[in-house]
Amino acid sequence: MNKQMAEEMHGSRDSELEHLVPMLGDIERNLAFNADAEERIAEHLRKYWAPGMRQRILALAASGGKGLSELSRGALRKLESA
């Protein structure tokens, strides 16, 4: 893979993250009222997000989680430990 291809792939990953964080926020807003909200969010991600999407959002969380709420971070910890 040449440098240009690598940069394009990296750019598309950044672009995808720009969509994943708001998507996760939407899921959180819909499930936050549940006592077990973290588990429900994690389960939603397990069921409905493609493995690559889960990997990217977990990588974001591992690198500091910019843009993620505490509830989302907790759900991602549960997702990762499952």
C-alpha positions as CSV (number, residue, x, y, z in Angstrom):
1,M,0.0,0.0,0.0
2,N,1.4,3.4,-0.9
3,K,1.4,6.5,1.3
4,Q,-1.6,8.1,-0.6
5,M,-3.7,5.0,-0.1
6,A,-2.9,4.9,3.6
7,E,-3.7,8.5,4.0
8,E,-7.0,8.1,2.2
9,M,-7.9,5.1,4.4
10,H,-7.0,7.0,7.5
11,G,-9.2,9.9,6.3
12,S,-12.1,7.6,5.7
13,R,-11.7,6.2,9.2
14,D,-11.8,9.7,10.6
15,S,-14.9,10.5,8.6
16,E,-16.6,7.3,9.9
17,L,-15.8,8.2,13.5
18,E,-17.4,11.6,12.9
19,H,-20.6,9.6,12.2
20,L,-20.1,6.9,14.9
21,V,-19.9,9.2,17.8
22,P,-23.2,11.0,17.1
23,M,-24.8,7.6,16.3
24,L,-23.7,6.3,19.7
25,G,-25.0,9.5,21.3
26,D,-28.4,8.9,19.7
27,I,-28.5,5.3,21.0
28,E,-27.5,6.6,24.5
29,R,-30.3,9.2,24.5
30,N,-32.8,6.5,23.6
31,L,-31.6,4.1,26.3
32,A,-30.3,6.3,29.1
33,F,-33.5,6.2,31.2
34,N,-33.0,2.4,31.8
35,A,-31.4,1.4,35.1
36,D,-29.1,-0.9,33.1
37,A,-28.4,1.7,30.3
38,E,-24.7,0.8,29.9
39,E,-25.6,-2.9,29.3
40,R,-28.4,-2.0,26.9
41,I,-26.2,0.3,24.9
42,A,-23.5,-2.4,24.8
43,E,-26.0,-5.0,23.7
44,H,-27.3,-2.7,20.9
45,L,-23.8,-2.2,19.6
46,R,-23.2,-6.0,19.7
47,K,-26.4,-6.7,17.8
48,Y,-26.5,-3.9,15.2
49,W,-23.1,-2.5,14.6
50,A,-20.7,-4.2,12.2
51,P,-17.4,-5.5,13.8
52,G,-15.4,-2.7,12.1
53,M,-17.7,-0.1,13.6
54,R,-17.3,-1.5,17.1
55,Q,-13.5,-1.7,16.7
56,R,-13.3,1.9,15.6
57,I,-15.4,3.2,18.5
58,L,-13.5,1.0,21.0
59,A,-10.2,2.3,19.6
60,L,-11.5,5.9,20.1
61,A,-12.4,5.1,23.7
62,A,-9.0,3.6,24.3
63,S,-7.3,6.7,22.9
64,G,-9.0,9.0,25.3
65,G,-12.6,8.9,24.1
66,K,-12.9,12.4,22.7
67,G,-16.5,13.3,22.3
68,L,-17.8,10.3,24.3
69,S,-20.0,10.8,27.4
70,E,-19.4,8.9,30.6
71,L,-22.4,6.7,29.9
72,S,-21.0,5.8,26.5
73,R,-17.6,5.1,27.9
74,G,-19.2,2.7,30.5
75,A,-21.1,1.0,27.8
76,L,-18.0,0.6,25.7
77,R,-16.1,-0.9,28.7
78,K,-19.0,-3.5,29.0
79,L,-18.8,-4.1,25.2
80,E,-15.1,-4.7,25.4
81,S,-15.3,-7.1,28.4
82,A,-18.0,-9.2,26.9
